Amino acid sequence: MSRSGRWLRRLGTTSVVLVLLAAVAAYQFDLGSRWFGLATPSPVTEPALVAPPPGLDLPAAAARTPVARPARAGEAARASVRRALAGLVSDRDLGRRVAVAVSQLSDGAVVYRRGVDEFIPASTLKLLTAASVLQSLGPDHRFATTVVSGRRAERIVLVGGGDPFLERVPVTDGSTYPHRVDLGTLAGATARALRKADRTAVRLGFDASLFTGPAASPAWEPNYVPDDVVSRVSALWTNQGREKSGEVLAKPGAEAARQFAVALGRRGITVLGTPTPARAPRGSRQLAAVWSAPLAQIVQRTLEVSDNEAAEVLFRHVALATGRPGSFAAATTAVADVLGRLGVDLGRSRIADGSGLSRENRLSPQVLLSVLAVAADDEHPELRRVVTGLPAAGFNGSLTYRFETGAKQGLGRVRAKTGTLSGVHGLAGVVTGRDGTPLGFVAIADKVKLADTLDARAVIDEIAAALAACSCGTT
């Protein structure tokens, strides 16, 4: 075959392929009506406009009558809530000091109230800490642990920035949430910066001065720290100020510096002598830094597992964010001021710490309901993790194994912060009723007999589950 014949044959084959492709594209993307103005509607993009086949006579659709009138958004019927809780709130296992309150989450209006006017909140107080730190710093804020140059050429300073979840070494198995940064990674970055400056030997200082005042709250029980219930609060620590065994460290900042020195040595940097306390000089040059997870994730974790150490660190950050010293005393005033600006009336409430471990704390049901309502308000998206970060009944965190017996209606419908001390048992959170009505609730008993501990906790769960099972919206 001649060259011109082969060319014509290829041209013909190519033309057939192009025609087929054009036909497929026209069908697939309905190009006929777009390019040529064809009026036939597409069954893919306009199924409602496709005429029925010839001869098929379809009757007109009858008007549908709603089976029920929709509930007015967010409103709850007081009588329905009262009936749902009848009998439960007076259960003798709860003891003689009980507070139960329910609000409609849409505006915080209280629709049910029974019991004492104030109580020991235990860990439900963490809701106040969470809301105030998110409001003060913002959900995207991160805490930096840094290394800076010292006053002398051979000196560097490890500076604690109050990261509650700083680790000793990298966590690479994905077992923790949120993501943790660590001293090993910081040491690697520091070693690279030092070698770049031809330095292979340094003296190390450590600065934990961001927080001031006592490392253990005067309002805690005297045995809390010695019995490893809670760590000494520090702006510089690893693994929340504990040994690998779980034992509380006496000097968490010094131990973090020692670990950092070891990590530098493994990376070819010799640390001369023993790390000593120091202040980062003004205007010092930063050599390296690691940044924590966003604050919103830290708050979520703190609420999910009721992390006392993290809560106390965040408590002090509220004080710093409002221009106060990073101490227990200053944080108490700072949290009250921040919540007051959010419209939460603390009344005669007393705040002694950020975790709720202190028995000197006193809250009213209205305070907790107000914090929940503000956090759920669309006008405060920065506070949303206070609600969405709460553990879900039967699913995660401190509620993972709750509601499985006797209160199954609450499974997946209750999100709440637990509150537990000896003799104190409670929940504070949000619940979605059977008809979709969102409610805020508080149920706390603070004088439960030791023998009634498990029964009281079960009744608290049943109160929350009763709200989940309730069609409590107005119709």
C-alpha positions as CSV (number, residue, x, y, z in Angstrom):
1,M,0.0,0.0,0.0
2,S,1.3,3.5,-0.9
3,R,2.1,6.0,1.8
4,S,-0.9,8.1,0.9
5,G,-3.2,5.1,1.2
6,R,-1.9,4.3,4.7
7,W,-2.4,7.9,5.7
8,L,-6.0,7.9,4.4
9,R,-6.7,4.7,6.3
10,R,-5.3,6.1,9.6
11,L,-7.3,9.2,9.0
12,G,-10.5,7.3,8.6
13,T,-9.9,5.2,11.7
14,T,-9.1,8.3,13.8
15,S,-12.3,10.0,12.5
16,V,-14.4,7.0,13.6
17,V,-12.8,7.0,17.1
18,L,-13.4,10.8,17.5
19,V,-17.0,10.5,16.4
20,L,-17.6,7.7,19.0
21,L,-15.9,9.7,21.7
22,A,-18.0,12.7,20.9
23,A,-21.2,10.6,21.0
24,V,-20.3,9.2,24.4
25,A,-19.4,12.6,25.8
26,A,-22.6,14.1,24.5
27,Y,-24.7,11.4,26.2
28,Q,-22.7,11.3,29.4
29,F,-22.6,15.1,29.9
30,D,-25.9,15.9,28.2
31,L,-24.2,18.2,25.7
32,G,-27.0,18.0,23.1
33,S,-29.3,20.3,25.0
34,R,-26.4,22.6,25.9
35,W,-24.9,23.0,22.5
36,F,-27.9,22.7,20.2
37,G,-30.8,23.8,22.4
38,L,-32.5,20.4,22.4
39,A,-35.5,20.5,24.8
40,T,-35.5,16.8,25.9
41,P,-34.8,16.8,29.7
42,S,-32.1,14.4,31.0
43,P,-33.3,11.5,33.2
44,V,-29.9,12.0,35.0
45,T,-30.0,15.7,35.7
46,E,-33.7,16.5,35.5
47,P,-35.7,13.3,36.3
48,A,-38.8,15.2,37.4
49,L,-39.1,16.8,33.9
50,V,-39.1,13.5,32.0
51,A,-42.5,12.8,30.6
52,P,-44.1,9.3,31.3
53,P,-44.2,6.8,28.4
54,P,-47.2,7.2,26.0
55,G,-50.4,5.6,27.4
56,L,-49.4,5.7,31.0
57,D,-51.8,7.9,33.0
58,L,-50.5,8.8,36.4
59,P,-52.9,10.1,39.1
60,A,-52.1,13.5,40.6
61,A,-50.3,13.2,44.0
62,A,-52.6,13.8,47.0
63,A,-51.7,16.4,49.5
64,R,-50.0,14.9,52.5
65,T,-51.1,15.6,56.1
66,P,-48.2,15.8,58.6
67,V,-48.3,13.1,61.2
68,A,-47.3,15.6,63.9
69,R,-46.6,19.2,64.2
70,P,-42.9,20.0,64.5
71,A,-41.6,21.1,67.9
72,R,-40.7,24.8,68.1
73,A,-36.9,24.8,67.8
74,G,-35.2,24.4,71.1
75,E,-38.2,24.8,73.4
76,A,-38.9,22.3,76.1
77,A,-42.1,21.5,78.0
78,R,-41.6,21.9,81.7
79,A,-44.3,19.3,82.5
80,S,-42.7,16.7,80.2
81,V,-39.3,17.2,81.9
82,R,-40.9,16.9,85.3
83,R,-42.6,13.7,84.5
84,A,-39.5,12.2,83.0
85,L,-37.5,12.8,86.2
86,A,-40.3,12.0,88.7
87,G,-39.1,9.5,91.3
88,L,-35.4,9.5,90.2
89,V,-34.4,12.8,91.8
90,S,-35.7,11.6,95.2
91,D,-33.9,8.3,95.1
92,R,-32.5,7.6,98.6
93,D,-29.2,6.4,97.2
94,L,-28.4,9.9,96.2
95,G,-28.3,11.1,99.8
96,R,-29.7,14.2,101.2
97,R,-27.8,16.8,99.1
98,V,-28.9,16.6,95.5
99,A,-29.1,19.2,92.7
100,V,-30.8,18.5,89.4
101,A,-31.5,21.1,86.8
102,V,-32.4,21.1,83.1
103,S,-32.4,23.9,80.6
104,Q,-33.3,24.3,77.0
105,L,-30.0,24.6,75.2
106,S,-31.3,27.1,72.7
107,D,-31.3,30.0,75.1
108,G,-30.3,28.5,78.5
109,A,-33.7,29.0,80.0
110,V,-34.1,26.7,83.0
111,V,-37.1,24.4,82.7
112,Y,-36.6,22.2,85.7
113,R,-34.9,22.8,89.0
114,R,-34.8,20.8,92.2
115,G,-32.5,20.4,95.2
116,V,-29.7,22.4,96.8
117,D,-28.6,25.8,95.6
118,E,-24.9,25.0,95.6
119,F,-22.7,21.9,95.7
120,I,-19.2,20.5,95.5
121,P,-18.9,20.2,91.7
122,A,-15.9,17.8,91.5
123,S,-14.6,17.5,87.9
124,T,-17.7,19.2,86.4
125,L,-15.8,22.4,87.3
126,K,-13.5,21.6,84.4
127,L,-16.3,23.0,82.1
128,L,-15.5,26.4,83.6
129,T,-11.7,26.0,83.0
130,A,-12.3,24.8,79.4
131,A,-14.6,27.7,78.5
132,S,-12.4,30.4,80.0
133,V,-9.2,29.2,78.4
134,L,-10.7,28.8,75.0
135,Q,-12.2,32.3,75.3
136,S,-8.9,33.8,76.5
137,L,-6.5,32.2,74.0
138,G,-8.7,30.9,71.1
139,P,-9.1,27.3,69.9
140,D,-6.1,27.5,67.5
141,H,-3.6,28.6,70.1
142,R,-0.5,26.4,70.6
143,F,2.0,26.2,73.4
144,A,5.7,26.4,72.6
145,T,8.6,24.7,74.4
146,T,11.8,26.5,73.2
147,V,15.5,26.6,73.5
148,V,17.2,30.0,73.5
149,S,20.7,31.4,73.8
150,G,22.0,32.2,77.3
151,R,23.7,35.2,78.7
152,R,27.1,33.6,78.0
153,A,28.2,32.2,74.7
154,E,28.4,28.6,76.0
155,R,25.0,28.6,77.6
156,I,21.6,27.7,76.3
157,V,18.2,27.7,78.2
158,L,15.3,25.2,77.9
159,V,12.2,27.3,78.4
160,G,8.9,25.8,79.4
161,G,5.8,27.2,77.7
162,G,3.2,25.3,79.7
163,D,2.5,22.5,77.3
164,P,0.4,20.1,79.3
165,F,1.2,17.1,77.1
166,L,4.9,17.5,76.4
167,E,6.5,14.0,76.2
168,R,10.0,12.7,76.9
169,V,10.4,10.9,73.5
170,P,8.3,10.8,70.3
171,V,5.1,8.9,70.3
172,T,5.0,7.2,67.0
173,D,2.4,4.5,67.3
174,G,-0.6,6.8,67.0
175,S,-1.9,5.8,70.4
176,T,-2.4,9.3,71.8
177,Y,-4.7,12.1,71.1
178,P,-4.0,14.9,70.5
179,H,-0.6,14.7,68.8
180,R,2.2,15.1,71.4
181,V,5.5,16.9,70.9
182,D,8.6,15.8,72.8
183,L,12.0,16.7,74.1
184,G,13.7,14.2,71.8
185,T,12.5,16.1,68.7
186,L,13.4,19.4,70.4
187,A,16.9,18.1,71.1
188,G,17.4,17.1,67.5
189,A,16.5,20.6,66.2
190,T,18.7,22.2,68.9
191,A,21.7,20.0,68.0
192,R,21.3,20.9,64.3
193,A,21.3,24.6,65.2
194,L,24.4,24.2,67.5
195,R,26.4,22.3,64.9
196,K,25.6,24.9,62.3
197,A,27.2,27.4,64.7
198,D,30.2,25.0,65.2
199,R,29.2,24.3,68.8
200,T,29.4,20.8,70.2
201,A,29.5,21.6,74.0
202,V,27.1,23.7,76.0
203,R,26.0,24.5,79.6
204,L,22.2,24.0,80.0
205,G,19.8,26.1,82.1
206,F,16.1,25.5,82.4
207,D,13.3,28.1,82.8
208,A,10.0,27.1,84.4
209,S,9.1,30.6,85.6
210,L,6.0,31.0,83.5
211,F,4.0,29.7,86.4
212,T,4.4,31.1,89.8
213,G,3.2,30.4,93.3
214,P,2.8,27.0,94.9
215,A,3.0,23.9,92.7
216,A,0.3,22.2,94.6
217,S,-2.9,24.0,95.5
218,P,-3.4,24.9,99.1
219,A,-7.0,23.9,98.6
220,W,-6.2,20.2,97.9
221,E,-6.2,17.4,100.4
222,P,-2.8,17.1,101.9
223,N,-2.4,13.5,100.6
224,Y,-3.1,14.3,97.0
225,V,0.5,14.8,95.8
226,P,2.2,12.3,98.1
227,D,-0.3,9.6,97.1
228,D,0.2,10.4,93.4
229,V,-3.4,11.6,92.9
230,V,-2.2,14.7,91.1
231,S,1.2,16.1,90.0
232,R,2.9,19.3,91.0
233,V,2.0,21.9,88.4
234,S,4.9,23.1,86.3
235,A,5.3,25.1,83.1
236,L,8.1,22.7,82.2
237,W,7.5,19.0,82.5
238,T,7.3,15.8,80.6
239,N,4.6,13.1,80.9
240,Q,2.7,15.5,83.2
241,G,5.3,15.5,85.9
242,R,5.5,11.8,86.5
243,E,8.0,9.0,86.4
244,K,7.3,6.1,84.0
245,S,6.0,4.2,87.0
246,G,3.4,6.9,87.5
247,E,5.0,8.4,90.6
248,V,4.8,12.1,91.0
249,L,8.1,14.0,90.5
250,A,9.3,16.3,93.2
251,K,11.0,18.7,90.7
252,P,9.4,18.1,87.2
253,G,11.3,21.1,85.6
254,A,14.7,19.8,86.7
255,E,13.9,16.3,85.6
256,A,12.8,17.6,82.1
257,A,16.1,19.4,81.8
258,R,18.0,16.3,82.7
259,Q,16.1,14.3,80.1
260,F,16.8,17.0,77.5
261,A,20.5,16.9,78.4
262,V,20.6,13.2,77.8
263,A,18.8,13.6,74.5
264,L,21.3,16.2,73.4
265,G,24.2,13.9,74.3
266,R,22.7,11.2,72.1
267,R,22.8,13.7,69.2
268,G,26.4,14.6,69.6
269,I,26.1,17.6,71.9
270,T,28.0,17.5,75.2
271,V,26.2,19.1,78.1
272,L,28.8,20.4,80.6
273,G,27.9,20.0,84.3
274,T,24.3,19.7,85.7
275,P,21.4,21.7,84.3
276,T,20.5,24.6,86.6
277,P,17.5,26.9,87.0
278,A,17.8,30.0,84.8
279,R,15.8,32.8,83.3
280,A,15.7,33.2,79.5
281,P,17.4,36.5,78.8
282,R,15.4,39.3,77.3
283,G,15.9,39.4,73.5
284,S,17.6,36.0,73.5
285,R,17.9,34.2,70.2
286,Q,15.7,31.2,69.7
287,L,17.6,28.1,68.6
288,A,14.7,25.6,68.3
289,A,11.1,25.1,69.3
290,V,8.3,22.5,69.3
291,W,4.6,23.5,69.3
292,S,1.8,21.7,71.0
293,A,-1.4,20.5,69.4
294,P,-4.1,23.2,69.0
295,L,-5.8,24.3,72.3
296,A,-9.2,23.0,71.1
297,Q,-7.8,19.4,70.9
298,I,-6.1,19.8,74.3
299,V,-9.4,20.9,75.8
300,Q,-11.2,18.0,74.2
301,R,-8.8,15.5,75.7
302,T,-9.0,17.2,79.1
303,L,-12.7,16.9,79.2
304,E,-12.9,13.4,77.7
305,V,-10.7,11.7,80.3
306,S,-11.1,14.3,83.1
307,D,-7.3,15.1,83.0
308,N,-6.6,16.8,86.3
309,E,-3.0,17.9,85.4
310,A,-4.0,19.3,82.0
311,A,-6.8,21.2,83.6
312,E,-4.6,22.8,86.2
313,V,-2.1,23.9,83.5
314,L,-4.9,25.4,81.4
315,F,-6.2,27.1,84.6
316,R,-3.0,29.0,84.9
317,H,-2.9,29.9,81.3
318,V,-6.2,31.8,81.8
319,A,-4.4,33.9,84.4
320,L,-1.5,34.6,82.1
321,A,-3.8,35.5,79.1
322,T,-5.6,38.1,81.3
323,G,-2.3,39.8,82.3
324,R,-2.0,38.1,85.7
325,P,0.7,35.9,87.2
326,G,0.4,32.2,86.4
327,S,-0.6,31.1,89.9
328,F,-3.6,29.3,91.5
329,A,-4.8,32.5,93.2
330,A,-4.6,34.6,90.1
331,A,-6.3,32.0,87.9
332,T,-9.2,31.9,90.3
333,T,-9.9,35.6,89.7
334,A,-9.1,35.3,86.0
335,V,-11.6,32.5,85.3
336,A,-14.3,34.4,87.2
337,D,-13.6,37.6,85.1
338,V,-13.6,35.8,81.8
339,L,-16.8,33.9,82.5
340,G,-18.5,37.1,83.7
341,R,-17.7,38.8,80.4
342,L,-19.4,35.9,78.7
343,G,-22.5,36.5,80.7
344,V,-22.1,33.7,83.2
345,D,-23.3,34.9,86.6
346,L,-21.2,33.1,89.2
347,G,-23.2,34.6,92.1
348,R,-21.8,33.1,95.3
349,S,-19.8,30.4,93.6
350,R,-16.2,29.7,94.8
351,I,-13.5,28.5,92.5
352,A,-10.4,27.1,94.3
353,D,-8.6,25.2,91.4
354,G,-9.0,24.3,87.8
355,S,-9.6,20.6,88.0
356,G,-12.3,20.3,90.6
357,L,-10.2,18.3,93.0
358,S,-10.7,20.8,95.8
359,R,-13.6,20.3,98.1
360,E,-13.6,24.1,98.7
361,N,-15.1,24.6,95.2
362,R,-18.8,25.5,95.2
363,L,-21.1,26.0,92.2
364,S,-24.8,26.4,91.5
365,P,-26.6,24.4,88.9
366,Q,-27.2,27.6,87.0
367,V,-23.5,28.3,86.6
368,L,-22.9,25.0,84.8
369,L,-26.1,25.4,82.7
370,S,-25.0,28.9,81.7
371,V,-21.5,27.7,80.6
372,L,-23.1,24.9,78.5
373,A,-25.6,27.3,76.9
374,V,-22.8,29.9,76.0
375,A,-20.6,27.1,74.6
376,A,-23.5,25.8,72.4
377,D,-24.4,29.3,71.2
378,D,-23.7,30.0,67.5
379,E,-22.3,33.4,68.6
380,H,-19.4,31.7,70.3
381,P,-17.9,29.1,67.9
382,E,-14.6,29.4,69.7
383,L,-16.2,27.7,72.7
384,R,-17.8,24.8,70.8
385,R,-15.3,22.2,72.0
386,V,-16.7,22.6,75.5
387,V,-19.8,20.8,74.2
388,T,-18.4,18.6,71.3
389,G,-15.4,17.6,73.4
390,L,-17.5,16.0,76.1
391,P,-17.4,12.2,76.3
392,A,-20.4,10.4,74.7
393,A,-22.3,7.9,76.8
394,G,-21.0,4.3,76.2
395,F,-18.6,5.5,73.6
396,N,-15.5,7.3,74.8
397,G,-13.5,8.8,77.6
398,S,-14.9,8.7,81.2
399,L,-18.3,7.5,79.9
400,T,-17.0,4.6,77.9
401,Y,-18.4,2.0,80.3
402,R,-21.4,4.0,81.6
403,F,-25.1,3.7,80.7
404,E,-24.7,0.0,79.5
405,T,-27.1,-1.3,82.2
406,G,-30.3,0.4,83.4
407,A,-29.7,3.5,81.4
408,K,-29.4,2.4,77.8
409,Q,-31.6,5.1,76.5
410,G,-28.7,7.5,77.1
411,L,-26.2,5.6,75.0
412,G,-24.9,7.9,72.3
413,R,-27.5,10.6,73.2
414,V,-25.8,11.9,76.4
415,R,-22.6,13.9,76.3
416,A,-21.5,14.9,79.8
417,K,-18.6,15.8,82.1
418,T,-18.3,13.4,85.0
419,G,-17.7,14.7,88.5
420,T,-16.4,12.2,91.1
421,L,-14.9,12.6,94.5
422,S,-15.4,10.5,97.6
423,G,-19.1,11.1,98.4
424,V,-19.6,13.2,95.3
425,H,-21.1,11.9,92.1
426,G,-22.5,13.9,89.2
427,L,-22.9,14.6,85.5
428,A,-23.2,17.9,83.7
429,G,-23.6,18.1,79.9
430,V,-26.0,18.0,77.0
431,V,-28.6,15.5,75.9
432,T,-30.8,15.1,72.8
433,G,-34.3,14.0,73.6
434,R,-36.2,11.3,71.7
435,D,-37.9,14.0,69.7
436,G,-34.7,15.9,68.9
437,T,-35.0,18.5,71.6
438,P,-31.5,19.6,72.8
439,L,-31.2,20.0,76.6
440,G,-28.5,21.0,79.0
441,F,-28.6,19.2,82.4
442,V,-26.8,19.0,85.7
443,A,-27.3,16.1,88.2
444,I,-25.0,16.1,91.2
445,A,-25.1,14.6,94.7
446,D,-22.4,15.6,97.1
447,K,-23.2,13.7,100.2
448,V,-23.4,10.1,99.1
449,K,-22.7,7.3,101.6
450,L,-19.8,5.2,100.7
451,A,-21.9,2.1,100.6
452,D,-24.2,3.7,98.1
453,T,-21.5,4.8,95.7
454,L,-22.3,2.5,92.7
455,D,-26.1,2.8,93.2
456,A,-25.9,6.6,93.3
457,R,-23.8,6.7,90.1
458,A,-26.4,4.5,88.4
459,V,-29.2,6.8,89.4
460,I,-27.3,9.8,88.0
461,D,-27.0,7.9,84.7
462,E,-30.7,7.1,84.8
463,I,-31.6,10.8,85.2
464,A,-29.6,11.6,82.1
465,A,-31.1,8.6,80.2
466,A,-34.6,9.6,81.2
467,L,-34.0,13.0,79.4
468,A,-32.7,11.1,76.4
469,A,-35.9,9.0,76.3
470,C,-38.2,12.0,76.8
471,S,-40.2,13.7,74.0
472,C,-39.8,16.9,76.0
473,G,-40.2,19.5,73.2
474,T,-43.3,21.7,73.1
475,T,-45.7,20.9,70.2
